[in-house]
């Protein structure tokens, strides 16, 4: 897997781009970034899985994903989608954050990661994003300063909309519900249990007994709601925790057993399957880039 910091400009710790998702463009694994991410799908639709919920993204909504929060996106249909994507870390705006009387990062609330926007706001967003794209390739004087001012406008506008929707209880963008609310809540409970007990031995039989559901039903409904199989979700949660631990130690054996794997071989194989590199290679890359990372805690990633 490509390191998330690679998505950002070395000089600015910021990037904005516009691209089209093809039919084959899928994100099979839950993952997290070391930076903030803003996603606007302005043509067609895409599902965002985050915090045990699923949200439908389209031209009427914008998603905000904080650092170290597990998430993934999938196409609900086979049609291509067009989207804008902004990646940044706090180094990019840290020198001007104190100049604002309000928190312009308010929109990055993991409990409400998606805001609803009006047609007028859509036009404003697209104008600002297109201007930033122009400036990103413009080497003229003050292009960087103009980009920064445009980006602050995007953040301020987004946080203003977020604040309005929270205060007026306009929470129109809600998680996609299964036909049965009871089933939806059960799957969320199971996902929460896995996140809290990833370091223990978790089996389908154990979950079936704990939640009074049949193993077959759990397997079927979990994949339908979460977009991945039960074992894939367990492994992805464990690997995400391992990534966090590898930022500070290269004791691969200890990490393997701390994160719930029954052997070092199993851990190493699963890590490579999900991230494309070995745990030791990941540790070395993380150490090399650690100076640019925001401060994180164990709570942030799960």
Secondary structure, 3 states (H helix, E strand, C coil): CCCHHHHCCCCCCEEEEEEEECCCCCCCCCECCCCEEEEEEEECCEEEEECCEEEEECCCEEEEECCCCCEEEECCCCCCEEEEEEEECHHHCHHHHCCCCCCCCCCCCHHHCEEECCHHHHHHHHHHHHHHHHHHCCCCCCHHHHHHHHHHHHHHHHHHHHHHHHHCCCCCCCCCCCCCHHHHHHHHHHHHHHHHCCCCCCCHHHHHHHHCCCHHHHHHHHHHHHCCCHHHHHHHHHHHHHHHHCCCCCCHHHHHHHCCCCCHHHHHHHHHHHHCCCHHHHHHHHHHHHHHCCCCCHHHHC
